[in-house]
Amino acid sequence: METSFLAETSFMTAVEVSKLLKISRALAYRLISQGQIPSVRFGKVVRVKSVDLQKFIDQSTCNTQQV
């Protein structure tokens, strides 16, 4: 049996994103509105797919090496 896309996808609000990343709500909204964190819009409601947030985190991770 095939798993539907919606069953695998979880959506988060900007407030939930801010809490998860431990950043201000304003910064979360700014990152979303600038397109740095991909989002989907349903009328006035903006949501972030959890997989898109994970990709943003993975791309933003800095690899620092001690010399």
N, C-alpha and C positions, 0 to 999 in steps of 0.2 A: 504494500500500500504506500502511495506517495504521500510525503508530508507536505502540507501546503506552506507557501511562502509566509503567510500571516501567522501560522503557528510557530514559525522559527524566528520571527522578527519581533523584537520588543522596542517600543518607542519610549523616549524619555523627554521630559520637559527641560527647559533651560535651567530651571531651579534645581532639578535633579542632577543635571550635568555639573552645575556649579558645586553642589555638595559632594559629588563623587570626585571631582578634580581638586576640591578644596580651594576654589577661587571665588571671587565675588560674583554675585548674580549679574552685575553690569558687565563684567569681563566675559562671562559666558554668552550673554546676549550679543556683545560686540563680535566675538569670534564666530558666532552663528551668522550674524547679519553680514559680516565681511566674507563669508563663504569658507573660512578656514576650517570650521566644523560643518560638514554637509548636513542639510536639514530638509525636511519636507513640510509643506504648508497645506493645511486644510482650512481654507477661508482665512481667518485671523489667527488660527492656532498653528504654532510651530512646534514640530517634534524632531528629535534626533534619533536615528536608528542606532541601537547599541553597537552594531557591527561597524557603522561609520565612525562612532566615537572611538572604538578600539583601534581602527585604522589611523585616526588622528593621533592617538596616543603613541602608537607604534612609530609613526613618521616623525613625531616630535621628540622622541627619546634621543638623548645625547649619550654617545659612548665616549666616556672620558677614560683615558689611560694614564696611570701614574708613571712618571719617568724616574 
